[in-house]
Amino acid sequence: MKDEILESLVPLFEDAKTKNLWFYCSYQGLWFSPEELKQYQEEGRFMWGAVNWQIRSPLDRLSELEKQKKNIEEQITTFKKRME
């Protein structure tokens, strides 16, 4: 089973490395570089078939984090004003 899973991921790893993309699991909201995922899988973790992964630009995640940061900053500003 483990070998079948790893084999199903080979094309994704090749694509990810060639195009500088990362692995994304929408079910868990997890992001891993190809190197990170390989390391975890060597430890027996995140052994999920290709159907569970998308390869996406890590810039997508960075953009999401920037939006979250902006939202938090706005919440802090609003809350501070309420404290005045």
PDB file of N, CA, C and O in Angstrom:
ATOM      1  N   MET A   1       0.823  -1.199   0.000  1.00  0.00           N
ATOM      2  CA  MET A   1       0.000   0.000   0.000  1.00  0.00           C
ATOM      3  C   MET A   1       0.864   1.259   0.000  1.00  0.00           C
ATOM      4  O   MET A   1       0.633   2.176  -0.788  1.00  0.00           O
ATOM      5  N   LYS A   2       1.859   1.300   0.884  1.00  0.00           N
ATOM      6  CA  LYS A   2       2.745   2.458   0.966  1.00  0.00           C
ATOM      7  C   LYS A   2       3.443   2.704  -0.372  1.00  0.00           C
ATOM      8  O   LYS A   2       3.515   3.839  -0.841  1.00  0.00           O
ATOM      9  N   ASP A   3       3.951   1.643  -0.975  1.00  0.00           N
ATOM     10  CA  ASP A   3       4.644   1.770  -2.257  1.00  0.00           C
ATOM     11  C   ASP A   3       3.709   2.277  -3.349  1.00  0.00           C
ATOM     12  O   ASP A   3       4.115   3.070  -4.198  1.00  0.00           O
ATOM     13  N   GLU A   4       2.466   1.822  -3.329  1.00  0.00           N
ATOM     14  CA  GLU A   4       1.484   2.278  -4.321  1.00  0.00           C
ATOM     15  C   GLU A   4       1.213   3.772  -4.164  1.00  0.00           C
ATOM     16  O   GLU A   4       1.112   4.501  -5.150  1.00  0.00           O
ATOM     17  N   ILE A   5       1.098   4.215  -2.924  1.00  0.00           N
ATOM     18  CA  ILE A   5       0.851   5.634  -2.660  1.00  0.00           C
ATOM     19  C   ILE A   5       2.024   6.466  -3.150  1.00  0.00           C
ATOM     20  O   ILE A   5       1.842   7.457  -3.859  1.00  0.00           O
ATOM     21  N   LEU A   6       3.222   6.061  -2.771  1.00  0.00           N
ATOM     22  CA  LEU A   6       4.406   6.810  -3.187  1.00  0.00           C
ATOM     23  C   LEU A   6       4.550   6.822  -4.707  1.00  0.00           C
ATOM     24  O   LEU A   6       4.942   7.832  -5.292  1.00  0.00           O
ATOM     25  N   GLU A   7       4.236   5.716  -5.329  1.00  0.00           N
ATOM     26  CA  GLU A   7       4.319   5.633  -6.796  1.00  0.00           C
ATOM     27  C   GLU A   7       3.311   6.582  -7.450  1.00  0.00           C
ATOM     28  O   GLU A   7       3.612   7.203  -8.470  1.00  0.00           O
ATOM     29  N   SER A   8       2.121   6.692  -6.865  1.00  0.00           N
ATOM     30  CA  SER A   8       1.099   7.574  -7.443  1.00  0.00           C
ATOM     31  C   SER A   8       1.496   9.049  -7.357  1.00  0.00           C
ATOM     32  O   SER A   8       0.971   9.888  -8.089  1.00  0.00           O
ATOM     33  N   LEU A   9       2.425   9.350  -6.454  1.00  0.00           N
ATOM     34  CA  LEU A   9       2.842  10.742  -6.260  1.00  0.00           C
ATOM     35  C   LEU A   9       4.038  11.157  -7.113  1.00  0.00           C
ATOM     36  O   LEU A   9       4.353  12.344  -7.201  1.00  0.00           O
ATOM     37  N   VAL A  10       4.698  10.196  -7.737  1.00  0.00           N
ATOM     38  CA  VAL A  10       5.902  10.500  -8.513  1.00  0.00           C
ATOM     39  C   VAL A  10       5.664  11.609  -9.542  1.00  0.00           C
ATOM     40  O   VAL A  10       6.451  12.554  -9.589  1.00  0.00           O
ATOM     41  N   PRO A  11       4.609  11.536 -10.373  1.00  0.00           N
ATOM     42  CA  PRO A  11       4.404  12.619 -11.354  1.00  0.00           C
ATOM     43  C   PRO A  11       4.182  13.980 -10.686  1.00  0.00           C
ATOM     44  O   PRO A  11       4.619  15.009 -11.202  1.00  0.00           O
ATOM     45  N   LEU A  12       3.508  13.978  -9.546  1.00  0.00           N
ATOM     46  CA  LEU A  12       3.288  15.241  -8.844  1.00  0.00           C
ATOM     47  C   LEU A  12       4.596  15.805  -8.314  1.00  0.00           C
ATOM     48  O   LEU A  12       4.835  17.009  -8.408  1.00  0.00           O
ATOM     49  N   PHE A  13       5.441  14.952  -7.761  1.00  0.00           N
ATOM     50  CA  PHE A  13       6.747  15.415  -7.273  1.00  0.00           C
ATOM     51  C   PHE A  13       7.581  15.978  -8.416  1.00  0.00           C
ATOM     52  O   PHE A  13       8.228  17.015  -8.267  1.00  0.00           O
ATOM     53  N   GLU A  14       7.564  15.300  -9.544  1.00  0.00           N
ATOM     54  CA  GLU A  14       8.326  15.776 -10.696  1.00  0.00           C
ATOM     55  C   GLU A  14       7.823  17.137 -11.150  1.00  0.00           C
ATOM     56  O   GLU A  14       8.613  18.048 -11.393  1.00  0.00           O
ATOM     57  N   ASP A  15       6.511  17.272 -11.264  1.00  0.00           N
ATOM     58  CA  ASP A  15       5.899  18.539 -11.669  1.00  0.00           C
ATOM     59  C   ASP A  15       6.203  19.642 -10.658  1.00  0.00           C
ATOM     60  O   ASP A  15       6.561  20.757 -11.035  1.00  0.00           O
ATOM     61  N   ALA A  16       6.058  19.326  -9.392  1.00  0.00           N
ATOM     62  CA  ALA A  16       6.276  20.315  -8.337  1.00  0.00           C
ATOM     63  C   ALA A  16       7.710  20.822  -8.361  1.00  0.00           C
ATOM     64  O   ALA A  16       7.945  22.027  -8.264  1.00  0.00           O
ATOM     65  N   LYS A  17       8.653  19.925  -8.487  1.00  0.00           N
ATOM     66  CA  LYS A  17      10.059  20.328  -8.494  1.00  0.00           C
ATOM     67  C   LYS A  17      10.391  21.154  -9.729  1.00  0.00           C
ATOM     68  O   LYS A  17      11.093  22.161  -9.640  1.00  0.00           O
ATOM     69  N   THR A  18       9.889  20.728 -10.874  1.00  0.00           N
ATOM     70  CA  THR A  18      10.168  21.425 -12.124  1.00  0.00           C
ATOM     71  C   THR A  18       9.589  22.842 -12.140  1.00  0.00           C
ATOM     72  O   THR A  18      10.209  23.776 -12.648  1.00  0.00           O
ATOM     73  N   LYS A  19       8.387  22.980 -11.572  1.00  0.00           N
ATOM     74  CA  LYS A  19       7.670  24.258 -11.647  1.00  0.00           C
ATOM     75  C   LYS A  19       7.711  25.057 -10.345  1.00  0.00           C
ATOM     76  O   LYS A  19       7.013  26.063 -10.216  1.00  0.00           O
ATOM     77  N   ASN A  20       8.520  24.618  -9.382  1.00  0.00           N
ATOM     78  CA  ASN A  20       8.624  25.294  -8.082  1.00  0.00           C
ATOM     79  C   ASN A  20       7.270  25.423  -7.392  1.00  0.00           C
ATOM     80  O   ASN A  20       6.912  26.488  -6.891  1.00  0.00           O
ATOM     81  N   LEU A  21       6.533  24.329  -7.376  1.00  0.00           N
ATOM     82  CA  LEU A  21       5.224  24.305  -6.729  1.00  0.00           C
ATOM     83  C   LEU A  21       5.297  23.504  -5.435  1.00  0.00           C
ATOM     84  O   LEU A  21       6.257  22.773  -5.193  1.00  0.00           O
ATOM     85  N   TRP A  22       4.276  23.654  -4.617  1.00  0.00           N
ATOM     86  CA  TRP A  22       4.194  22.946  -3.341  1.00  0.00           C
ATOM     87  C   TRP A  22       2.970  22.051  -3.338  1.00  0.00           C
ATOM     88  O   TRP A  22       2.059  22.209  -4.151  1.00  0.00           O
ATOM     89  N   PHE A  23       2.966  21.120  -2.418  1.00  0.00           N
ATOM     90  CA  PHE A  23       1.829  20.230  -2.224  1.00  0.00           C
ATOM     91  C   PHE A  23       0.835  20.890  -1.277  1.00  0.00           C
ATOM     92  O   PHE A  23       1.210  21.450  -0.247  1.00  0.00           O
ATOM     93  N   TYR A  24      -0.444  20.810  -1.650  1.00  0.00           N
ATOM     94  CA  TYR A  24      -1.511  21.378  -0.839  1.00  0.00           C
ATOM     95  C   TYR A  24      -2.596  20.324  -0.652  1.00  0.00           C
ATOM     96  O   TYR A  24      -3.020  19.684  -1.614  1.00  0.00           O
ATOM     97  N   CYS A  25      -3.040  20.148   0.581  1.00  0.00           N
ATOM     98  CA  CYS A  25      -4.143  19.251   0.889  1.00  0.00           C
ATOM     99  C   CYS A  25      -5.315  20.106   1.357  1.00  0.00           C
ATOM    100  O   CYS A  25      -5.265  20.699   2.435  1.00  0.00           O
ATOM    101  N   SER A  26      -6.360  20.167   0.554  1.00  0.00           N
ATOM    102  CA  SER A  26      -7.499  21.028   0.879  1.00  0.00           C
ATOM    103  C   SER A  26      -8.279  20.518   2.080  1.00  0.00           C
ATOM    104  O   SER A  26      -8.914  21.307   2.781  1.00  0.00           O
ATOM    105  N   TYR A  27      -8.244  19.217   2.331  1.00  0.00           N
ATOM    106  CA  TYR A  27      -8.990  18.653   3.466  1.00  0.00           C
ATOM    107  C   TYR A  27      -8.450  19.167   4.797  1.00  0.00           C
ATOM    108  O   TYR A  27      -9.209  19.441   5.727  1.00  0.00           O
ATOM    109  N   GLN A  28      -7.145  19.290   4.871  1.00  0.00           N
ATOM    110  CA  GLN A  28      -6.491  19.688   6.109  1.00  0.00           C
ATOM    111  C   GLN A  28      -5.924  21.105   6.056  1.00  0.00           C
ATOM    112  O   GLN A  28      -5.507  21.643   7.082  1.00  0.00           O
ATOM    113  N   GLY A  29      -5.905  21.713   4.872  1.00  0.00           N
ATOM    114  CA  GLY A  29      -5.319  23.045   4.721  1.00  0.00           C
ATOM    115  C   GLY A  29      -3.812  23.030   4.917  1.00  0.00           C
ATOM    116  O   GLY A  29      -3.238  23.998   5.417  1.00  0.00           O
ATOM    117  N   LEU A  30      -3.168  21.934   4.526  1.00  0.00           N
ATOM    118  CA  LEU A  30      -1.730  21.776   4.730  1.00  0.00           C
ATOM    119  C   LEU A  30      -0.949  22.147   3.477  1.00  0.00           C
ATOM    120  O   LEU A  30      -1.381  21.875   2.357  1.00  0.00           O
ATOM    121  N   TRP A  31       0.198  22.767   3.678  1.00  0.00           N
ATOM    122  CA  TRP A  31       1.107  23.135   2.600  1.00  0.00           C
ATOM    123  C   TRP A  31       2.482  22.547   2.897  1.00  0.00           C
ATOM    124  O   TRP A  31       2.995  22.697   4.006  1.00  0.00           O
ATOM    125  N   PHE A  32       3.082  21.877   1.908  1.00  0.00           N
ATOM    126  CA  PHE A  32       4.420  21.331   2.060  1.00  0.00           C
ATOM    127  C   PHE A  32       5.214  21.532   0.778  1.00  0.00           C
ATOM    128  O   PHE A  32       4.698  21.342  -0.323  1.00  0.00           O
ATOM    129  N   SER A  33       6.467  21.916   0.936  1.00  0.00           N
ATOM    130  CA  SER A  33       7.365  21.887  -0.219  1.00  0.00           C
ATOM    131  C   SER A  33       7.580  20.411  -0.565  1.00  0.00           C
ATOM    132  O   SER A  33       7.336  19.544   0.273  1.00  0.00           O
ATOM    133  N   PRO A  34       8.030  20.116  -1.778  1.00  0.00           N
ATOM    134  CA  PRO A  34       8.289  18.713  -2.116  1.00  0.00           C
ATOM    135  C   PRO A  34       9.283  18.061  -1.148  1.00  0.00           C
ATOM    136  O   PRO A  34       9.127  16.897  -0.779  1.00  0.00           O
ATOM    137  N   GLU A  35      10.294  18.814  -0.745  1.00  0.00           N
ATOM    138  CA  GLU A  35      11.298  18.274   0.173  1.00  0.00           C
ATOM    139  C   GLU A  35      10.681  17.976   1.541  1.00  0.00           C
ATOM    140  O   GLU A  35      10.979  16.948   2.148  1.00  0.00           O
ATOM    141  N   GLU A  36       9.832  18.866   2.019  1.00  0.00           N
ATOM    142  CA  GLU A  36       9.178  18.648   3.312  1.00  0.00           C
ATOM    143  C   GLU A  36       8.289  17.410   3.274  1.00  0.00           C
ATOM    144  O   GLU A  36       8.324  16.581   4.183  1.00  0.00           O
ATOM    145  N   LEU A  37       7.491  17.294   2.215  1.00  0.00           N
ATOM    146  CA  LEU A  37       6.589  16.147   2.123  1.00  0.00           C
ATOM    147  C   LEU A  37       7.379  14.849   2.033  1.00  0.00           C
ATOM    148  O   LEU A  37       7.013  13.857   2.664  1.00  0.00           O
ATOM    149  N   LYS A  38       8.447  14.845   1.265  1.00  0.00           N
ATOM    150  CA  LYS A  38       9.290  13.645   1.176  1.00  0.00           C
ATOM    151  C   LYS A  38       9.804  13.251   2.558  1.00  0.00           C
ATOM    152  O   LYS A  38       9.776  12.077   2.926  1.00  0.00           O
ATOM    153  N   GLN A  39      10.271  14.235   3.315  1.00  0.00           N
ATOM    154  CA  GLN A  39      10.800  13.957   4.653  1.00  0.00           C
ATOM    155  C   GLN A  39       9.713  13.380   5.556  1.00  0.00           C
ATOM    156  O   GLN A  39       9.936  12.388   6.251  1.00  0.00           O
ATOM    157  N   TYR A  40       8.548  13.998   5.543  1.00  0.00           N
ATOM    158  CA  TYR A  40       7.443  13.483   6.361  1.00  0.00           C
ATOM    159  C   TYR A  40       7.075  12.055   5.950  1.00  0.00           C
ATOM    160  O   TYR A  40       6.820  11.199   6.798  1.00  0.00           O
ATOM    161  N   GLN A  41       7.053  11.817   4.651  1.00  0.00           N
ATOM    162  CA  GLN A  41       6.687  10.484   4.185  1.00  0.00           C
ATOM    163  C   GLN A  41       7.734   9.444   4.568  1.00  0.00           C
ATOM    164  O   GLN A  41       7.393   8.288   4.820  1.00  0.00           O
ATOM    165  N   GLU A  42       8.989   9.836   4.614  1.00  0.00           N
ATOM    166  CA  GLU A  42      10.025   8.917   5.075  1.00  0.00           C
ATOM    167  C   GLU A  42       9.795   8.533   6.536  1.00  0.00           C
ATOM    168  O   GLU A  42      10.206   7.460   6.977  1.00  0.00           O
ATOM    169  N   GLU A  43       9.134   9.423   7.281  1.00  0.00           N
ATOM    170  CA  GLU A  43       8.795   9.171   8.678  1.00  0.00           C
ATOM    171  C   GLU A  43       7.450   8.450   8.803  1.00  0.00           C
ATOM    172  O   GLU A  43       7.001   8.151   9.910  1.00  0.00           O
ATOM    173  N   GLY A  44       6.806   8.170   7.656  1.00  0.00           N
ATOM    174  CA  GLY A  44       5.531   7.463   7.659  1.00  0.00           C
ATOM    175  C   GLY A  44       4.321   8.366   7.837  1.00  0.00           C
ATOM    176  O   GLY A  44       3.228   7.883   8.136  1.00  0.00           O
ATOM    177  N   ARG A  45       4.499   9.665   7.658  1.00  0.00           N
ATOM    178  CA  ARG A  45       3.405  10.601   7.847  1.00  0.00           C
ATOM    179  C   ARG A  45       2.881  11.084   6.485  1.00  0.00           C
ATOM    180  O   ARG A  45       3.597  11.062   5.484  1.00  0.00           O
ATOM    181  N   PHE A  46       1.620  11.518   6.476  1.00  0.00           N
ATOM    182  CA  PHE A  46       0.974  12.089   5.288  1.00  0.00           C
ATOM    183  C   PHE A  46       1.073  11.166   4.081  1.00  0.00           C
ATOM    184  O   PHE A  46       1.365  11.599   2.966  1.00  0.00           O
ATOM    185  N   MET A  47       0.824   9.902   4.327  1.00  0.00           N
ATOM    186  CA  MET A  47       0.879   8.881   3.280  1.00  0.00           C
ATOM    187  C   MET A  47      -0.479   8.813   2.589  1.00  0.00           C
ATOM    188  O   MET A  47      -1.223   7.843   2.736  1.00  0.00           O
ATOM    189  N   TRP A  48      -0.775   9.839   1.851  1.00  0.00           N
ATOM    190  CA  TRP A  48      -2.053   9.943   1.163  1.00  0.00           C
ATOM    191  C   TRP A  48      -1.814   9.895  -0.335  1.00  0.00           C
ATOM    192  O   TRP A  48      -0.816  10.421  -0.827  1.00  0.00           O
ATOM    193  N   GLY A  49      -2.724   9.268  -1.058  1.00  0.00           N
ATOM    194  CA  GLY A  49      -2.604   9.149  -2.503  1.00  0.00           C
ATOM    195  C   GLY A  49      -2.718  10.481  -3.218  1.00  0.00           C
ATOM    196  O   GLY A  49      -3.080  11.501  -2.631  1.00  0.00           O
ATOM    197  N   ALA A  50      -2.401  10.441  -4.486  1.00  0.00           N
ATOM    198  CA  ALA A  50      -2.365  11.649  -5.313  1.00  0.00           C
ATOM    199  C   ALA A  50      -3.699  12.393  -5.334  1.00  0.00           C
ATOM    200  O   ALA A  50      -3.723  13.616  -5.473  1.00  0.00           O
ATOM    201  N   VAL A  51      -4.798  11.670  -5.200  1.00  0.00           N
ATOM    202  CA  VAL A  51      -6.118  12.300  -5.244  1.00  0.00           C
ATOM    203  C   VAL A  51      -6.291  13.306  -4.103  1.00  0.00           C
ATOM    204  O   VAL A  51      -7.138  14.194  -4.192  1.00  0.00           O
ATOM    205  N   ASN A  52      -5.513  13.180  -3.050  1.00  0.00           N
ATOM    206  CA  ASN A  52      -5.615  14.053  -1.886  1.00  0.00           C
ATOM    207  C   ASN A  52      -4.751  15.307  -1.969  1.00  0.00           C
ATOM    208  O   ASN A  52      -4.818  16.173  -1.097  1.00  0.00           O
ATOM    209  N   TRP A  53      -3.948  15.399  -3.009  1.00  0.00           N
ATOM    210  CA  TRP A  53      -3.006  16.507  -3.125  1.00  0.00           C
ATOM    211  C   TRP A  53      -3.236  17.331  -4.387  1.00  0.00           C
ATOM    212  O   TRP A  53      -3.633  16.819  -5.434  1.00  0.00           O
ATOM    213  N   GLN A  54      -2.977  18.597  -4.248  1.00  0.00           N
ATOM    214  CA  GLN A  54      -2.892  19.505  -5.402  1.00  0.00           C
ATOM    215  C   GLN A  54      -1.483  20.090  -5.358  1.00  0.00           C
ATOM    216  O   GLN A  54      -0.898  20.231  -4.284  1.00  0.00           O
ATOM    217  N   ILE A  55      -0.952  20.422  -6.502  1.00  0.00           N
ATOM    218  CA  ILE A  55       0.291  21.175  -6.480  1.00  0.00           C
ATOM    219  C   ILE A  55      -0.053  22.604  -6.880  1.00  0.00           C
ATOM    220  O   ILE A  55      -0.678  22.863  -7.908  1.00  0.00           O
ATOM    221  N   ARG A  56       0.383  23.511  -6.023  1.00  0.00           N
ATOM    222  CA  ARG A  56       0.043  24.928  -6.191  1.00  0.00           C
ATOM    223  C   ARG A  56       1.252  25.788  -5.885  1.00  0.00           C
ATOM    224  O   ARG A  56       2.227  25.342  -5.279  1.00  0.00           O
ATOM    225  N   SER A  57       1.161  27.012  -6.314  1.00  0.00           N
ATOM    226  CA  SER A  57       2.236  27.954  -6.036  1.00  0.00           C
ATOM    227  C   SER A  57       2.229  28.312  -4.557  1.00  0.00           C
ATOM    228  O   SER A  57       1.169  28.590  -3.998  1.00  0.00           O
ATOM    229  N   PRO A  58       3.395  28.309  -3.914  1.00  0.00           N
ATOM    230  CA  PRO A  58       3.443  28.740  -2.520  1.00  0.00           C
ATOM    231  C   PRO A  58       3.071  30.217  -2.378  1.00  0.00           C
ATOM    232  O   PRO A  58       2.765  30.681  -1.280  1.00  0.00           O
ATOM    233  N   LEU A  59       3.097  30.946  -3.481  1.00  0.00           N
ATOM    234  CA  LEU A  59       2.677  32.351  -3.449  1.00  0.00           C
ATOM    235  C   LEU A  59       1.188  32.473  -3.141  1.00  0.00           C
ATOM    236  O   LEU A  59       0.746  33.485  -2.597  1.00  0.00           O
ATOM    237  N   ASP A  60       0.413  31.443  -3.487  1.00  0.00           N
ATOM    238  CA  ASP A  60      -1.013  31.427  -3.135  1.00  0.00           C
ATOM    239  C   ASP A  60      -1.174  31.462  -1.623  1.00  0.00           C
ATOM    240  O   ASP A  60      -1.986  32.220  -1.091  1.00  0.00           O
ATOM    241  N   ARG A  61      -0.398  30.642  -0.941  1.00  0.00           N
ATOM    242  CA  ARG A  61      -0.475  30.589   0.522  1.00  0.00           C
ATOM    243  C   ARG A  61       0.033  31.885   1.136  1.00  0.00           C
ATOM    244  O   ARG A  61      -0.544  32.395   2.096  1.00  0.00           O
ATOM    245  N   LEU A  62       1.109  32.408   0.581  1.00  0.00           N
ATOM    246  CA  LEU A  62       1.648  33.667   1.083  1.00  0.00           C
ATOM    247  C   LEU A  62       0.613  34.780   0.958  1.00  0.00           C
ATOM    248  O   LEU A  62       0.474  35.602   1.865  1.00  0.00           O
ATOM    249  N   SER A  63      -0.102  34.812  -0.142  1.00  0.00           N
ATOM    250  CA  SER A  63      -1.162  35.801  -0.341  1.00  0.00           C
ATOM    251  C   SER A  63      -2.269  35.634   0.698  1.00  0.00           C
ATOM    252  O   SER A  63      -2.760  36.618   1.251  1.00  0.00           O
ATOM    253  N   GLU A  64      -2.657  34.387   0.963  1.00  0.00           N
ATOM    254  CA  GLU A  64      -3.682  34.124   1.986  1.00  0.00           C
ATOM    255  C   GLU A  64      -3.221  34.639   3.349  1.00  0.00           C
ATOM    256  O   GLU A  64      -3.994  35.259   4.080  1.00  0.00           O
ATOM    257  N   LEU A  65      -1.967  34.380   3.682  1.00  0.00           N
ATOM    258  CA  LEU A  65      -1.438  34.816   4.977  1.00  0.00           C
ATOM    259  C   LEU A  65      -1.382  36.344   5.074  1.00  0.00           C
ATOM    260  O   LEU A  65      -1.663  36.919   6.126  1.00  0.00           O
ATOM    261  N   GLU A  66      -1.020  36.986   3.976  1.00  0.00           N
ATOM    262  CA  GLU A  66      -0.995  38.456   3.957  1.00  0.00           C
ATOM    263  C   GLU A  66      -2.394  39.024   4.187  1.00  0.00           C
ATOM    264  O   GLU A  66      -2.552  40.008   4.909  1.00  0.00           O
ATOM    265  N   LYS A  67      -3.401  38.414   3.582  1.00  0.00           N
ATOM    266  CA  LYS A  67      -4.788  38.859   3.793  1.00  0.00           C
ATOM    267  C   LYS A  67      -5.204  38.665   5.244  1.00  0.00           C
ATOM    268  O   LYS A  67      -5.848  39.532   5.835  1.00  0.00           O
ATOM    269  N   GLN A  68      -4.834  37.521   5.816  1.00  0.00           N
ATOM    270  CA  GLN A  68      -5.149  37.263   7.216  1.00  0.00           C
ATOM    271  C   GLN A  68      -4.468  38.289   8.118  1.00  0.00           C
ATOM    272  O   GLN A  68      -5.064  38.779   9.077  1.00  0.00           O
ATOM    273  N   LYS A  69      -3.227  38.604   7.804  1.00  0.00           N
ATOM    274  CA  LYS A  69      -2.476  39.595   8.585  1.00  0.00           C
ATOM    275  C   LYS A  69      -3.175  40.950   8.533  1.00  0.00           C
ATOM    276  O   LYS A  69      -3.341  41.610   9.559  1.00  0.00           O
ATOM    277  N   LYS A  70      -3.580  41.357   7.344  1.00  0.00           N
ATOM    278  CA  LYS A  70      -4.266  42.632   7.194  1.00  0.00           C
ATOM    279  C   LYS A  70      -5.568  42.647   7.992  1.00  0.00           C
ATOM    280  O   LYS A  70      -5.886  43.629   8.662  1.00  0.00           O
ATOM    281  N   ASN A  71      -6.311  41.552   7.912  1.00  0.00           N
ATOM    282  CA  ASN A  71      -7.568  41.440   8.641  1.00  0.00           C
ATOM    283  C   ASN A  71      -7.327  41.551  10.150  1.00  0.00           C
ATOM    284  O   ASN A  71      -8.061  42.253  10.846  1.00  0.00           O
ATOM    285  N   ILE A  72      -6.312  40.868  10.647  1.00  0.00           N
ATOM    286  CA  ILE A  72      -5.990  40.908  12.083  1.00  0.00           C
ATOM    287  C   ILE A  72      -5.586  42.331  12.484  1.00  0.00           C
ATOM    288  O   ILE A  72      -6.009  42.830  13.527  1.00  0.00           O
ATOM    289  N   GLU A  73      -4.774  42.975  11.658  1.00  0.00           N
ATOM    290  CA  GLU A  73      -4.351  44.342  11.966  1.00  0.00           C
ATOM    291  C   GLU A  73      -5.560  45.277  12.047  1.00  0.00           C
ATOM    292  O   GLU A  73      -5.623  46.147  12.916  1.00  0.00           O
ATOM    293  N   GLU A  74      -6.513  45.091  11.137  1.00  0.00           N
ATOM    294  CA  GLU A  74      -7.730  45.912  11.164  1.00  0.00           C
ATOM    295  C   GLU A  74      -8.538  45.634  12.428  1.00  0.00           C
ATOM    296  O   GLU A  74      -9.083  46.557  13.034  1.00  0.00           O
ATOM    297  N   GLN A  75      -8.616  44.370  12.825  1.00  0.00           N
ATOM    298  CA  GLN A  75      -9.339  44.024  14.048  1.00  0.00           C
ATOM    299  C   GLN A  75      -8.672  44.645  15.273  1.00  0.00           C
ATOM    300  O   GLN A  75      -9.354  45.133  16.175  1.00  0.00           O
ATOM    301  N   ILE A  76      -7.344  44.628  15.304  1.00  0.00           N
ATOM    302  CA  ILE A  76      -6.611  45.225  16.424  1.00  0.00           C
ATOM    303  C   ILE A  76      -6.873  46.716  16.488  1.00  0.00           C
ATOM    304  O   ILE A  76      -7.131  47.258  17.562  1.00  0.00           O
ATOM    305  N   THR A  77      -6.809  47.381  15.349  1.00  0.00           N
ATOM    306  CA  THR A  77      -7.055  48.820  15.304  1.00  0.00           C
ATOM    307  C   THR A  77      -8.461  49.144  15.782  1.00  0.00           C
ATOM    308  O   THR A  77      -8.652  50.061  16.581  1.00  0.00           O
ATOM    309  N   THR A  78      -9.430  48.407  15.305  1.00  0.00           N
ATOM    310  CA  THR A  78     -10.825  48.624  15.705  1.00  0.00           C
ATOM    311  C   THR A  78     -11.002  48.393  17.205  1.00  0.00           C
ATOM    312  O   THR A  78     -11.689  49.159  17.882  1.00  0.00           O
ATOM    313  N   PHE A  79     -10.384  47.342  17.713  1.00  0.00           N
ATOM    314  CA  PHE A  79     -10.523  47.037  19.130  1.00  0.00           C
ATOM    315  C   PHE A  79      -9.860  48.112  19.992  1.00  0.00           C
ATOM    316  O   PHE A  79     -10.402  48.505  21.025  1.00  0.00           O
ATOM    317  N   LYS A  80      -8.705  48.577  19.571  1.00  0.00           N
ATOM    318  CA  LYS A  80      -8.010  49.636  20.316  1.00  0.00           C
ATOM    319  C   LYS A  80      -8.869  50.904  20.372  1.00  0.00           C
ATOM    320  O   LYS A  80      -8.945  51.570  21.404  1.00  0.00           O
ATOM    321  N   LYS A  81      -9.506  51.222  19.260  1.00  0.00           N
ATOM    322  CA  LYS A  81     -10.397  52.404  19.233  1.00  0.00           C
ATOM    323  C   LYS A  81     -11.540  52.227  20.200  1.00  0.00           C
ATOM    324  O   LYS A  81     -11.950  53.184  20.858  1.00  0.00           O
ATOM    325  N   ARG A  82     -12.060  51.026  20.299  1.00  0.00           N
ATOM    326  CA  ARG A  82     -13.164  50.773  21.230  1.00  0.00           C
ATOM    327  C   ARG A  82     -12.713  50.933  22.675  1.00  0.00           C
ATOM    328  O   ARG A  82     -13.523  51.247  23.547  1.00  0.00           O
ATOM    329  N   MET A  83     -11.426  50.719  22.936  1.00  0.00           N
ATOM    330  CA  MET A  83     -10.909  50.835  24.301  1.00  0.00           C
ATOM    331  C   MET A  83     -10.705  52.281  24.731  1.00  0.00           C
ATOM    332  O   MET A  83     -10.567  52.553  25.924  1.00  0.00           O
ATOM    333  N   GLU A  84     -10.683  53.206  23.792  1.00  0.00           N
ATOM    334  CA  GLU A  84     -10.439  54.620  24.101  1.00  0.00           C
ATOM    335  C   GLU A  84     -11.616  55.237  24.847  1.00  0.00           C
ATOM    336  O   GLU A  84     -11.580  56.420  25.186  1.00  0.00           O
TER     337      GLU A  84
END
